[in-house]
Amino acid sequence: MFIHVLAAISRVKSNRITQTEQRALLHWLLVANARGHFSRGSTETLLNEDLAIIFRSGDIMALLEPLKRQFGRLHIEASDLASRGANSPFFSLAYLALKAGGAKDWFSGLGLSLTHQGRLHFIQWHHIHPKSLLKEKGYETGEINEIANMAFITGQTNRRISNKLPAAYLADIVREQGQQALDAQFVPNDPALLQLENYRDFLRVRREALAKRMNEFINTHAGLP
């Protein structure tokens, strides 16, 4: 559906848009994708409204108006991330936001990239609090697999960490790569939040940090304050 809108803009604008229009288009793309624009209602109706805006006025900024009506707000709140996992559109936005902020693999120090070569260097998502340990404590699958429990690291690092307790392996990362390695992925540095019994508090704190970072990422690319 996004491809159709982009094609319409290319046609109407003769494949030339200003810097302001570029920012408006990226703003729309990031928000519409993250919020699941085309999955909330009749896909054809939503697409037709977007195409009508482009063909009638050519005003890319006006594409944001249907989003405001559809969701009531464009910014992301921490509650939006609750129980959302790797299949949520918020997941890809979280990756992009952390990557743009300089997040790196926790042991190699490589910057996040989907183009790294070699099986060991492919980017994977890693459960900060290991799944097996959380299951033993009785936590539900939905909260175990939340975006707020995910970090982006290489496959090699993921296997190296395995199912170690976060308080243990994160201390090793800080010794080798510095506190910045964790800060760049907004992992809380309060030792109490790394205890399994405080996992829900950990989720709450990291949801808030991730939502703030995702909004900053969107606003930066949209040229907003």
Backbone as a chain_set.jsonl record, in Angstrom:
{"seq": "MFIHVLAAISRVKSNRITQTEQRALLHWLLVANARGHFSRGSTETLLNEDLAIIFRSGDIMALLEPLKRQFGRLHIEASDLASRGANSPFFSLAYLALKAGGAKDWFSGLGLSLTHQGRLHFIQWHHIHPKSLLKEKGYETGEINEIANMAFITGQTNRRISNKLPAAYLADIVREQGQQALDAQFVPNDPALLQLENYRDFLRVRREALAKRMNEFINTHAGLP", "coords": {"N": [[0.819, -1.202, 0.0], [1.944, 1.211, 0.747], [3.741, 1.546, -1.307], [2.081, 2.16, -3.467], [1.199, 4.739, -2.758], [3.621, 6.132, -2.767], [4.286, 5.841, -5.453], [2.25, 7.336, -6.622], [2.884, 9.896, -5.688], [5.357, 10.237, -6.918], [4.528, 10.326, -9.566], [2.797, 12.601, -9.674], [4.512, 14.597, -8.809], [6.465, 14.548, -10.698], [8.68, 13.066, -10.073], [10.212, 14.718, -8.471], [10.831, 16.274, -5.488], [10.743, 18.711, -2.86], [13.027, 19.556, -0.15], [11.555, 20.02, 2.167], [9.217, 18.652, 1.508], [10.267, 16.1, 1.353], [10.859, 15.587, 4.033], [8.301, 15.698, 5.124], [7.118, 13.521, 3.843], [8.692, 11.379, 4.789], [8.083, 11.591, 7.474], [5.346, 10.921, 7.411], [5.531, 8.27, 6.4], [7.001, 6.905, 8.439], [5.345, 7.207, 10.712], [2.848, 6.237, 9.781], [3.473, 3.591, 9.126], [4.398, 2.586, 11.61], [2.105, 2.842, 13.167], [0.381, 1.144, 11.933], [-1.248, 1.889, 9.754], [-2.575, 0.953, 7.335], [-3.711, -1.343, 8.225], [-5.781, -0.979, 9.875], [-8.826, -1.003, 9.475], [-10.727, -0.579, 6.395], [-8.685, -1.398, 3.823], [-8.68, -0.572, 1.118], [-10.31, 1.709, 1.204], [-8.827, 3.421, 2.862], [-6.477, 3.662, 1.355], [-7.488, 4.837, -0.978], [-8.286, 7.332, 0.003], [-5.819, 8.465, 0.681], [-4.59, 8.531, -1.845], [-6.327, 10.24, -3.165], [-5.804, 12.662, -1.902], [-3.207, 13.183, -2.8], [-3.484, 13.258, -5.646], [-5.363, 15.283, -5.986], [-4.424, 17.581, -4.646], [-1.674, 17.415, -4.306], [-0.387, 17.807, -1.962], [1.786, 16.76, 0.246], [2.111, 16.952, 3.011], [-0.506, 16.955, 3.856], [-1.214, 14.323, 4.035], [-0.91, 13.528, 6.614], [-3.188, 14.225, 7.971], [-5.385, 12.29, 7.719], [-4.211, 10.305, 9.303], [-4.169, 11.492, 11.829], [-6.91, 11.654, 12.327], [-7.509, 8.967, 12.334], [-6.011, 7.809, 14.434], [-5.925, 9.653, 16.464], [-3.671, 10.818, 17.583], [-0.247, 11.491, 16.724], [2.151, 10.96, 17.935], [4.109, 8.539, 19.794], [3.263, 6.595, 22.584], [4.299, 5.188, 25.719], [2.563, 3.164, 26.497], [1.678, 2.166, 24.093], [3.507, 0.284, 23.372], [3.196, -1.875, 24.996], [2.926, -5.328, 25.389], [3.61, -5.692, 22.73], [5.363, -7.311, 20.161], [7.937, -8.828, 18.103], [6.538, -8.965, 15.718], [5.174, -6.658, 15.483], [4.671, -3.442, 13.929], [5.956, -1.464, 15.354], [8.31, -2.594, 16.1], [10.235, -2.581, 13.989], [10.545, 0.155, 13.816], [11.674, 0.711, 16.29], [14.154, -0.538, 15.962], [15.266, 1.055, 13.868], [15.353, 3.545, 15.146], [17.125, 3.098, 17.297], [19.415, 2.313, 15.908], [19.983, 4.669, 14.464], [20.705, 6.227, 16.567], [23.194, 5.361, 17.236], [23.555, 2.8, 18.303], [25.281, -0.235, 19.066], [26.725, -3.523, 18.474], [27.087, -5.595, 21.336], [29.485, -6.872, 22.012], [31.331, -7.058, 19.84], [31.401, -4.432, 19.058], [30.547, -3.458, 16.656], [28.637, -1.283, 14.594], [25.048, -1.228, 14.311], [23.674, -2.919, 11.567], [21.983, -4.076, 8.676], [23.371, -5.146, 6.662], [25.689, -6.451, 7.257], [28.147, -8.909, 6.577], [28.329, -12.492, 6.644], [27.375, -15.193, 8.703], [27.659, -15.036, 11.488], [27.606, -12.365, 12.022], [25.15, -11.322, 11.408], [22.381, -9.28, 12.269], [20.44, -9.838, 15.102], [17.53, -10.142, 17.235], [17.582, -9.898, 20.714], [16.659, -11.306, 23.802], [16.703, -9.45, 26.598], [16.189, -10.048, 29.3], [16.369, -13.386, 29.731], [14.329, -15.73, 27.913], [13.831, -18.366, 28.841], [14.357, -18.231, 31.586], [12.503, -16.37, 32.443], [10.124, -17.705, 31.87], [10.269, -19.765, 33.72], [9.771, -18.333, 35.977], [7.144, -17.787, 35.725], [6.098, -15.816, 34.043], [4.039, -14.39, 31.436], [3.812, -15.314, 27.923], [3.397, -13.164, 26.121], [4.378, -10.873, 27.497], [6.976, -11.636, 27.926], [8.061, -11.647, 25.376], [8.058, -8.991, 24.609], [8.772, -5.895, 22.894], [10.131, -4.164, 24.545], [11.778, -5.842, 25.93], [13.757, -6.444, 24.226], [16.925, -6.352, 22.607], [19.251, -5.295, 20.085], [21.599, -7.196, 18.554], [24.528, -8.998, 17.316], [24.412, -12.311, 15.842], [26.441, -13.932, 16.825], [27.082, -12.746, 19.286], [24.642, -13.065, 20.557], [24.496, -15.832, 20.895], [26.657, -16.145, 22.551], [25.856, -14.897, 24.903], [23.629, -16.39, 25.597], [21.486, -17.85, 27.959], [22.092, -16.359, 30.227], [21.907, -14.651, 33.38], [20.754, -11.289, 33.387], [21.976, -9.38, 35.109], [24.505, -10.416, 35.407], [25.728, -10.823, 32.786], [25.454, -8.299, 31.605], [27.065, -6.714, 33.146], [29.553, -7.623, 32.345], [29.583, -6.671, 29.736], [29.61, -3.899, 30.138], [32.126, -3.648, 31.319], [33.772, -4.334, 29.156], [32.92, -2.792, 26.925], [31.992, -0.396, 27.896], [29.642, 1.803, 29.607], [28.139, 3.161, 27.748], [27.471, 1.365, 25.748], [25.229, 0.019, 26.671], [23.574, 2.16, 27.281], [23.009, 3.206, 24.755], [21.163, 1.482, 23.786], [19.189, 1.877, 25.514], [18.967, 0.407, 27.902], [17.969, -0.05, 31.16], [19.914, 1.157, 33.926], [19.601, 0.62, 36.546], [20.314, -1.579, 39.057], [18.36, -3.061, 40.408], [16.294, -3.391, 38.596], [17.198, -5.334, 36.949], [16.764, -7.693, 38.089], [14.966, -10.739, 38.074], [12.53, -10.866, 39.425], [11.66, -8.302, 39.332], [10.856, -7.81, 36.785], [8.586, -6.74, 35.419], [8.633, -4.085, 36.199], [10.989, -3.365, 34.974], [10.2, -3.573, 32.262], [8.297, -1.502, 32.166], [9.877, 0.817, 32.627], [11.69, 0.69, 30.474], [9.98, 0.738, 28.253], [9.056, 3.376, 28.375], [11.449, 4.759, 27.885], [12.117, 3.841, 25.309], [9.893, 4.673, 23.792], [10.169, 7.447, 23.985], [12.617, 7.781, 22.636], [11.925, 6.832, 20.07], [10.035, 8.717, 19.278], [11.683, 10.981, 19.193], [13.348, 10.242, 17.088], [11.55, 10.139, 14.908], [10.673, 12.83, 14.871], [13.069, 14.184, 14.393], [13.714, 13.385, 11.774], [11.568, 14.456, 10.528], [12.01, 17.054, 10.727], [11.073, 18.39, 12.928], [10.75, 20.128, 16.117]], "CA": [[0.0, 0.0, 0.0], [2.842, 2.373, 0.781], [4.322, 1.681, -2.646], [1.09, 2.852, -4.303], [1.218, 6.161, -2.418], [4.892, 6.668, -3.252], [4.203, 5.911, -6.915], [1.384, 8.462, -6.959], [3.652, 11.116, -5.44], [6.355, 10.319, -7.987], [3.823, 10.725, -10.798], [2.295, 13.971, -9.559], [5.634, 15.52, -8.621], [7.457, 14.28, -11.749], [9.83, 12.489, -9.385], [11.022, 15.78, -7.865], [10.199, 16.864, -4.315], [11.615, 19.599, -2.112], [13.506, 19.018, 1.127], [10.409, 20.06, 3.088], [8.332, 17.545, 1.138], [10.955, 14.858, 1.736], [10.671, 15.399, 5.475], [6.882, 15.396, 5.352], [6.87, 12.162, 3.362], [9.312, 10.444, 5.716], [7.265, 11.652, 8.691], [4.152, 10.117, 7.163], [5.902, 6.861, 6.261], [7.392, 6.348, 9.73], [4.186, 7.145, 11.6], [1.82, 5.364, 9.199], [3.916, 2.21, 9.255], [4.44, 2.204, 13.019], [0.753, 2.788, 13.719], [-0.419, 0.162, 11.22], [-2.255, 2.677, 9.035], [-3.367, 0.192, 6.376], [-4.247, -2.565, 8.835], [-6.851, -0.568, 10.793], [-10.001, -0.622, 8.7], [-10.759, -1.0, 4.999], [-7.442, -1.026, 3.165], [-8.973, 0.168, -0.11], [-10.829, 3.026, 1.571], [-7.705, 4.212, 3.37], [-5.584, 3.954, 0.235], [-8.164, 5.786, -1.871], [-8.245, 8.66, 0.615], [-4.449, 8.965, 0.53], [-4.343, 8.829, -3.263], [-7.118, 11.423, -3.521], [-5.071, 13.835, -1.412], [-2.059, 13.43, -3.679], [-3.896, 13.621, -7.013], [-6.146, 16.521, -5.989], [-3.69, 18.758, -4.163], [-0.226, 17.227, -4.318], [0.11, 18.254, -0.667], [2.255, 15.594, 0.993], [1.851, 17.175, 4.432], [-1.921, 16.667, 4.126], [-1.365, 12.892, 4.306], [-0.916, 13.321, 8.056], [-4.521, 14.478, 8.529], [-6.109, 11.033, 7.95], [-3.599, 9.591, 10.425], [-4.642, 12.12, 13.065], [-8.301, 11.232, 12.539], [-7.536, 7.523, 12.545], [-5.399, 7.406, 15.698], [-6.083, 10.675, 17.48], [-2.37, 11.434, 17.843], [0.829, 10.945, 15.891], [3.29, 10.542, 18.749], [4.041, 7.2, 20.384], [3.285, 6.567, 24.031], [4.849, 3.943, 26.266], [1.505, 2.148, 26.53], [1.546, 1.576, 22.761], [4.476, -0.801, 23.23], [2.855, -2.977, 25.892], [2.557, -6.606, 24.752], [3.964, -5.689, 21.308], [6.577, -8.076, 19.939], [8.689, -8.693, 16.856], [5.632, -8.85, 14.573], [4.552, -5.335, 15.497], [5.383, -2.409, 13.171], [6.808, -0.696, 16.254], [9.595, -3.288, 16.238], [11.17, -2.046, 12.998], [10.825, 1.546, 14.171], [12.617, 0.669, 17.404], [15.472, -0.839, 15.382], [15.749, 2.231, 13.143], [15.645, 4.612, 16.104], [18.344, 2.757, 18.031], [20.516, 2.342, 14.943], [20.3, 6.065, 14.179], [21.303, 6.796, 17.768], [24.552, 4.859, 17.444], [23.609, 1.513, 18.994], [26.27, -1.166, 18.518], [26.763, -4.862, 19.049], [27.601, -5.467, 22.682], [30.832, -7.403, 22.213], [32.213, -6.706, 18.726], [31.442, -2.99, 18.888], [30.073, -3.102, 15.321], [27.376, -0.569, 14.522], [23.948, -2.038, 13.795], [23.482, -2.851, 10.123], [21.395, -5.276, 8.086], [24.202, -5.544, 5.525], [26.9, -7.157, 7.675], [28.333, -10.181, 5.905], [28.703, -13.601, 7.501], [26.284, -15.634, 9.574], [27.892, -14.63, 12.866], [27.454, -10.918, 12.18], [23.789, -10.892, 11.131], [21.712, -8.694, 13.418], [19.322, -10.578, 15.66], [17.015, -9.533, 18.449], [18.01, -10.646, 21.892], [15.874, -11.081, 25.009], [17.583, -8.968, 27.657], [15.88, -11.053, 30.328], [16.199, -14.616, 28.94], [12.991, -16.32, 27.865], [13.708, -19.572, 29.662], [14.327, -17.867, 33.002], [11.223, -15.703, 32.708], [9.084, -18.742, 31.877], [10.372, -20.47, 35.004], [9.199, -17.451, 36.997], [5.705, -17.714, 35.516], [5.66, -14.683, 33.234], [3.292, -14.752, 30.24], [4.567, -15.239, 26.667], [3.285, -11.833, 25.548], [5.264, -9.921, 28.161], [8.356, -12.105, 27.742], [8.502, -11.306, 24.017], [7.816, -7.575, 24.341], [9.84, -5.082, 22.32], [10.893, -3.581, 25.647], [12.748, -6.833, 26.401], [14.609, -6.782, 23.089], [18.077, -5.55, 22.198], [19.702, -5.713, 18.757], [23.005, -7.589, 18.609], [24.851, -9.994, 16.296], [24.135, -13.692, 16.197], [27.549, -14.442, 17.627], [26.911, -12.228, 20.646], [23.429, -13.672, 21.098], [24.855, -17.181, 21.345], [27.615, -16.0, 23.649], [25.109, -14.551, 26.108], [22.747, -17.526, 25.882], [20.421, -17.517, 28.91], [22.698, -15.856, 31.467], [21.17, -13.609, 34.074], [21.175, -9.979, 32.888], [22.884, -8.702, 36.04], [25.851, -10.957, 35.223], [26.349, -10.583, 31.48], [25.501, -6.881, 31.296], [28.254, -6.186, 33.823], [30.685, -7.942, 31.468], [29.522, -5.755, 28.587], [30.058, -2.578, 30.595], [33.59, -3.717, 31.504], [34.464, -4.438, 27.871], [32.515, -1.776, 25.951], [31.588, 0.832, 28.557], [28.222, 1.982, 29.885], [27.491, 3.676, 26.544], [26.94, 0.244, 24.967], [23.873, -0.245, 27.165], [22.787, 3.394, 27.184], [22.594, 3.407, 23.367], [19.965, 0.665, 23.566], [18.252, 2.279, 26.564], [18.809, -0.629, 28.923], [18.041, 0.622, 32.468], [21.131, 0.839, 34.678], [19.251, 0.35, 37.939], [20.518, -3.023, 39.293], [17.131, -3.72, 40.867], [15.465, -3.716, 37.434], [17.774, -6.486, 36.262], [16.358, -8.889, 38.809], [13.807, -11.343, 37.419], [11.294, -10.575, 40.15], [11.266, -6.927, 39.015], [10.805, -7.74, 35.331], [7.528, -5.844, 34.927], [9.129, -2.72, 36.391], [11.965, -3.189, 33.894], [9.444, -3.308, 31.04], [7.685, -0.178, 32.254], [10.917, 1.838, 32.472], [12.273, 0.673, 29.122], [8.943, 1.204, 27.323], [9.067, 4.838, 28.394], [12.678, 5.224, 27.233], [12.039, 3.543, 23.883], [8.887, 5.545, 23.182], [10.782, 8.776, 23.87], [13.626, 7.732, 21.575], [11.245, 6.665, 18.788], [9.467, 10.028, 18.933], [12.802, 11.843, 18.814], [13.792, 9.8, 15.762], [10.548, 10.6, 13.934], [10.69, 14.29, 14.821], [14.315, 14.613, 13.776], [13.623, 13.186, 10.327], [10.498, 15.304, 10.006], [12.409, 18.45, 10.905], [10.264, 18.971, 14.007], [11.517, 20.376, 17.34]], "C": [[0.863, 1.265, 0.0], [3.453, 2.621, -0.602], [3.376, 2.431, -3.573], [1.127, 4.359, -4.045], [2.501, 6.809, -2.936], [4.876, 6.817, -4.771], [3.342, 7.104, -7.352], [2.115, 9.786, -6.772], [4.693, 11.316, -6.532], [5.731, 10.813, -9.281], [3.419, 12.199, -10.754], [3.44, 14.981, -9.489], [6.721, 15.363, -9.686], [8.792, 13.837, -11.143], [10.772, 13.55, -8.818], [10.25, 16.368, -6.685], [11.222, 17.696, -3.559], [12.073, 18.927, -0.818], [12.377, 18.993, 2.158], [9.45, 18.91, 2.801], [8.956, 16.202, 1.484], [10.725, 14.561, 3.214], [9.229, 15.038, 5.801], [6.566, 13.965, 4.947], [7.462, 11.13, 4.312], [8.548, 10.413, 7.036], [6.028, 10.773, 8.529], [4.483, 8.626, 7.112], [6.207, 6.226, 7.618], [6.184, 6.182, 10.646], [3.138, 6.167, 11.073], [2.208, 3.902, 9.324], [3.86, 1.753, 10.706], [3.053, 2.022, 13.604], [-0.14, 1.772, 13.004], [-1.557, 0.793, 10.443], [-3.162, 1.83, 8.15], [-3.924, -1.112, 6.94], [-5.374, -2.256, 9.8], [-8.057, -0.091, 10.003], [-9.919, -1.141, 7.279], [-9.51, -0.49, 4.28], [-7.711, -0.175, 1.927], [-9.477, 1.577, 0.194], [-9.703, 3.945, 2.025], [-6.755, 4.61, 2.241], [-6.211, 4.984, -0.706], [-8.145, 7.205, -1.31], [-6.852, 9.272, 0.458], [-4.165, 9.374, -0.913], [-5.108, 10.071, -3.701], [-6.42, 12.699, -3.077], [-3.942, 14.191, -2.368], [-2.509, 13.909, -5.055], [-4.676, 14.935, -7.063], [-5.311, 17.753, -5.637], [-2.175, 18.642, -4.269], [0.423, 17.613, -3.0], [0.497, 17.049, 0.187], [1.961, 15.743, 2.48], [0.413, 16.816, 4.801], [-2.167, 15.185, 4.386], [-1.421, 12.609, 5.806], [-2.312, 13.487, 8.664], [-5.337, 13.201, 8.707], [-5.533, 10.223, 9.112], [-4.084, 10.162, 11.753], [-6.078, 11.704, 13.367], [-8.365, 9.757, 12.931], [-7.061, 7.136, 13.95], [-5.5, 8.446, 16.808], [-4.809, 11.423, 17.819], [-1.33, 10.773, 16.957], [1.992, 10.431, 16.726], [3.032, 9.169, 19.372], [4.118, 7.326, 21.901], [3.781, 5.206, 24.511], [3.814, 2.823, 26.249], [1.298, 1.477, 25.172], [2.433, 0.343, 22.598], [4.152, -2.007, 24.101], [2.357, -4.18, 25.102], [2.818, -6.625, 23.25], [5.309, -6.375, 21.122], [7.185, -7.838, 18.573], [7.793, -8.561, 15.635], [4.942, -7.496, 14.497], [5.349, -4.361, 14.634], [6.276, -1.538, 14.052], [8.2, -1.304, 16.363], [10.623, -2.737, 15.253], [11.514, -0.597, 13.291], [11.809, 1.612, 15.327], [14.032, 0.403, 16.898], [16.061, 0.398, 14.697], [16.154, 3.349, 14.101], [16.926, 4.338, 16.874], [19.569, 2.795, 17.118], [20.962, 3.781, 14.677], [20.97, 6.732, 15.372], [22.674, 6.245, 18.101], [24.65, 3.556, 18.201], [24.556, 0.555, 18.273], [26.099, -2.55, 19.131], [27.526, -4.804, 20.367], [29.0, -6.053, 22.905], [31.791, -7.033, 21.087], [32.391, -5.201, 18.585], [31.006, -2.532, 17.509], [28.766, -2.326, 15.407], [26.296, -1.459, 13.937], [23.811, -1.835, 12.292], [22.889, -4.161, 9.646], [22.229, -5.797, 6.93], [25.511, -6.204, 5.944], [26.964, -8.521, 6.985], [28.741, -11.259, 6.91], [27.625, -13.909, 8.524], [26.442, -15.116, 10.994], [27.598, -13.156, 13.107], [26.058, -10.412, 11.827], [23.146, -10.35, 12.404], [20.513, -9.554, 13.819], [18.731, -9.763, 16.807], [17.25, -10.485, 19.601], [17.123, -10.296, 23.073], [16.828, -10.685, 26.14], [17.425, -9.829, 28.904], [15.571, -12.347, 29.573], [14.812, -15.231, 29.053], [12.847, -17.483, 28.842], [13.595, -19.233, 31.148], [13.019, -17.172, 33.364], [10.075, -16.705, 32.749], [9.08, -19.486, 33.204], [9.739, -19.667, 36.132], [7.698, -17.216, 36.793], [5.211, -16.535, 34.715], [4.985, -15.179, 31.953], [4.132, -14.529, 28.984], [4.56, -13.831, 26.086], [4.226, -10.836, 26.182], [6.727, -10.341, 28.041], [8.908, -11.617, 26.407], [8.235, -9.854, 23.634], [9.037, -6.903, 23.706], [10.73, -4.525, 23.423], [11.875, -4.564, 26.266], [13.732, -7.214, 25.3], [15.772, -5.796, 22.942], [18.534, -6.104, 20.853], [21.211, -5.945, 18.797], [23.26, -8.618, 17.505], [24.525, -11.396, 16.795], [25.201, -14.289, 17.081], [27.411, -14.01, 19.087], [25.702, -12.856, 21.313], [23.73, -15.063, 21.648], [25.806, -17.127, 22.534], [26.895, -15.712, 24.966], [24.246, -15.709, 26.571], [21.662, -17.099, 26.863], [20.984, -17.084, 30.263], [21.815, -14.796, 32.092], [21.662, -12.239, 33.62], [22.147, -9.255, 33.808], [24.316, -9.167, 35.851], [26.443, -10.555, 33.878], [26.4, -9.101, 31.112], [26.687, -6.209, 31.986], [29.501, -6.455, 32.995], [30.736, -6.987, 30.283], [30.024, -4.375, 28.972], [31.571, -2.567, 30.787], [34.319, -3.682, 30.168], [34.17, -3.277, 26.926], [32.116, -0.44, 26.571], [30.081, 0.937, 28.717], [27.456, 2.451, 28.653], [26.871, 2.563, 25.702], [25.509, -0.082, 25.384], [22.989, 0.984, 27.021], [22.235, 3.594, 25.771], [21.381, 2.551, 23.01], [18.965, 0.839, 24.706], [17.927, 1.143, 27.535], [18.955, 0.047, 30.284], [19.286, 0.2, 33.242], [20.869, 0.655, 36.169], [19.376, -1.153, 38.191], [19.239, -3.753, 39.703], [16.262, -4.15, 39.692], [15.999, -4.903, 36.65], [17.484, -7.791, 36.989], [15.053, -9.425, 38.216], [12.496, -10.99, 38.116], [10.782, -9.156, 39.883], [11.088, -6.717, 37.512], [9.744, -6.773, 34.814], [7.901, -4.373, 35.138], [10.163, -2.383, 35.322], [11.262, -2.84, 32.593], [8.867, -1.905, 31.044], [8.718, 0.924, 31.993], [11.453, 1.858, 31.045], [11.25, 1.059, 28.068], [8.979, 2.727, 27.228], [10.29, 5.382, 27.658], [12.627, 4.996, 25.73], [11.041, 4.447, 23.176], [9.459, 6.947, 22.99], [11.783, 8.814, 22.73], [12.98, 7.615, 20.197], [10.608, 7.975, 18.332], [10.553, 11.005, 18.502], [13.28, 11.522, 17.402], [12.84, 10.304, 14.686], [10.632, 12.112, 13.772], [11.935, 14.831, 14.156], [14.231, 14.504, 12.266], [12.514, 14.019, 9.694], [10.851, 16.786, 10.131], [11.611, 19.169, 11.966], [11.127, 19.195, 15.236], [11.341, 19.233, 18.331]], "O": [[0.544, 2.253, -0.662], [3.653, 3.766, -1.007], [3.818, 3.25, -4.379], [1.091, 5.158, -4.98], [2.466, 7.912, -3.481], [5.39, 7.797, -5.311], [3.662, 7.791, -8.323], [1.985, 10.694, -7.594], [4.888, 12.432, -7.014], [6.323, 11.614, -10.004], [3.676, 12.948, -11.697], [3.348, 16.078, -10.041], [7.782, 15.978, -9.583], [9.868, 14.183, -11.63], [11.976, 13.322, -8.696], [9.152, 16.896, -6.855], [12.421, 17.421, -3.61], [11.57, 17.868, -0.442], [12.263, 18.044, 2.934], [8.934, 18.274, 3.719], [8.251, 15.268, 1.866], [10.434, 13.426, 3.594], [8.966, 14.182, 6.645], [5.822, 13.274, 5.641], [6.822, 10.123, 4.614], [8.382, 9.355, 7.644], [5.705, 9.976, 9.41], [3.785, 7.813, 7.718], [5.726, 5.132, 7.913], [6.019, 5.14, 11.281], [2.602, 5.36, 11.832], [1.355, 3.058, 9.602], [3.345, 0.676, 11.008], [2.841, 1.148, 14.444], [-1.282, 1.557, 13.409], [-2.686, 0.304, 10.464], [-4.384, 1.969, 8.204], [-4.539, -1.893, 6.215], [-5.878, -3.155, 10.474], [-8.279, 1.113, 9.881], [-9.132, -2.041, 6.987], [-9.313, 0.719, 4.15], [-7.04, 0.834, 1.712], [-9.105, 2.53, -0.49], [-9.636, 5.107, 1.622], [-6.289, 5.748, 2.18], [-5.532, 5.898, -1.173], [-8.004, 8.17, -2.061], [-6.721, 10.454, 0.14], [-3.578, 10.425, -1.17], [-4.614, 10.863, -4.504], [-6.439, 13.702, -3.79], [-3.746, 15.359, -2.703], [-1.958, 14.88, -5.574], [-4.65, 15.627, -8.081], [-5.463, 18.818, -6.235], [-1.473, 19.652, -4.317], [1.646, 17.736, -2.922], [-0.364, 16.398, 0.779], [1.601, 14.769, 3.14], [0.145, 16.416, 5.934], [-3.222, 14.822, 4.906], [-1.923, 11.564, 6.221], [-2.591, 12.957, 9.74], [-5.944, 13.029, 9.764], [-6.27, 9.537, 9.821], [-4.376, 9.416, 12.688], [-6.425, 11.435, 14.517], [-9.182, 9.359, 13.762], [-7.633, 6.248, 14.581], [-5.195, 8.153, 17.965], [-4.868, 12.555, 18.297], [-1.508, 9.645, 16.498], [2.74, 9.562, 16.279], [1.893, 8.709, 19.46], [4.938, 8.074, 22.432], [3.691, 4.208, 23.797], [4.154, 1.664, 26.012], [0.802, 0.352, 25.104], [2.144, -0.535, 21.784], [4.776, -3.058, 23.953], [1.474, -4.058, 24.252], [2.294, -7.496, 22.556], [6.275, -6.071, 21.822], [6.982, -6.79, 17.96], [8.253, -8.083, 14.599], [4.207, -7.222, 13.549], [6.577, -4.436, 14.603], [7.238, -0.942, 13.567], [9.161, -0.606, 16.682], [11.759, -2.455, 15.637], [12.639, -0.161, 13.047], [12.686, 2.476, 15.346], [14.989, 1.035, 17.344], [17.22, 0.743, 14.924], [17.169, 4.016, 13.897], [17.73, 5.247, 17.082], [20.634, 3.261, 17.521], [22.156, 4.079, 14.664], [21.718, 7.696, 15.207], [23.262, 6.606, 19.121], [25.724, 3.223, 18.702], [24.627, 0.532, 17.044], [25.432, -2.727, 20.151], [28.493, -4.055, 20.499], [29.632, -5.741, 23.914], [32.953, -6.723, 21.351], [33.403, -4.738, 18.059], [31.081, -1.341, 17.207], [27.887, -2.669, 16.199], [26.594, -2.355, 13.147], [23.83, -0.704, 11.808], [23.241, -5.23, 10.144], [21.853, -6.774, 6.282], [26.358, -6.491, 5.098], [25.946, -9.197, 6.832], [29.414, -10.974, 7.901], [27.042, -13.01, 9.129], [25.448, -14.787, 11.64], [27.369, -12.737, 14.242], [25.793, -9.214, 11.928], [23.344, -10.899, 13.488], [19.692, -9.939, 12.986], [19.35, -8.815, 17.291], [17.132, -11.704, 19.472], [16.861, -9.12, 23.325], [17.652, -11.487, 26.58], [18.409, -10.281, 29.489], [14.588, -12.393, 28.834], [14.203, -15.255, 30.123], [11.864, -17.571, 29.577], [12.834, -19.865, 31.88], [12.49, -17.363, 34.459], [9.16, -16.574, 33.562], [8.021, -19.8, 33.748], [9.239, -20.225, 37.109], [7.059, -16.529, 37.591], [4.009, -16.268, 34.701], [5.313, -16.252, 31.446], [5.031, -13.688, 28.96], [5.588, -13.349, 25.611], [4.823, -10.024, 25.475], [7.619, -9.492, 28.052], [10.071, -11.224, 26.312], [8.192, -9.528, 22.448], [10.179, -7.293, 23.952], [11.946, -4.425, 23.254], [12.727, -4.158, 27.056], [14.46, -8.198, 25.43], [15.621, -4.588, 23.125], [18.239, -7.252, 20.519], [21.992, -5.026, 19.039], [22.326, -9.06, 16.837], [24.384, -11.635, 17.994], [24.901, -15.067, 17.987], [27.601, -14.81, 20.003], [25.733, -13.149, 22.508], [23.274, -15.425, 22.732], [25.75, -17.98, 23.42], [27.282, -16.224, 26.016], [24.135, -15.984, 27.766], [20.985, -16.096, 26.635], [20.422, -17.403, 31.311], [21.057, -14.121, 31.396], [22.869, -12.04, 33.479], [23.056, -8.579, 33.328], [25.251, -8.406, 36.104], [27.543, -10.006, 33.828], [27.298, -8.683, 30.38], [27.246, -5.244, 31.465], [30.406, -5.622, 32.941], [31.812, -6.549, 29.877], [30.777, -3.751, 28.224], [32.229, -1.581, 30.454], [35.378, -3.063, 30.06], [35.059, -2.822, 26.207], [31.923, 0.542, 25.854], [29.329, 0.238, 28.037], [26.264, 2.175, 28.52], [25.867, 2.78, 25.023], [24.676, -0.42, 24.543], [21.81, 0.878, 26.684], [21.122, 4.093, 25.605], [20.66, 2.847, 22.058], [18.022, 0.06, 24.85], [16.778, 0.947, 27.931], [19.987, 0.668, 30.538], [19.67, -0.97, 33.222], [21.805, 0.546, 36.96], [18.625, -1.933, 37.605], [19.059, -4.927, 39.38], [15.568, -5.163, 39.776], [15.309, -5.422, 35.772], [17.907, -8.862, 36.555], [14.148, -8.656, 37.896], [11.467, -10.833, 37.459], [9.626, -8.841, 40.166], [11.16, -5.589, 37.023], [9.996, -6.053, 33.848], [7.524, -3.516, 34.339], [10.21, -1.258, 34.824], [11.674, -1.915, 31.893], [8.938, -1.197, 30.04], [8.459, 1.854, 31.229], [11.647, 2.93, 30.471], [11.623, 1.663, 27.062], [8.938, 3.292, 26.135], [10.187, 6.346, 26.9], [13.047, 5.857, 24.958], [11.314, 4.935, 22.079], [9.253, 7.563, 21.944], [11.802, 9.763, 21.946], [13.449, 8.242, 19.247], [10.637, 8.307, 17.147], [10.365, 11.769, 17.556], [13.579, 12.423, 16.618], [13.277, 10.836, 13.665], [10.658, 12.615, 12.649], [11.873, 15.825, 13.432], [14.63, 15.424, 11.552], [12.514, 14.26, 8.486], [10.095, 17.657, 9.701], [11.474, 20.392, 11.934], [12.144, 18.52, 15.396], [11.914, 19.267, 19.42]]}, "num_chains": 1, "name": "protein.A"}
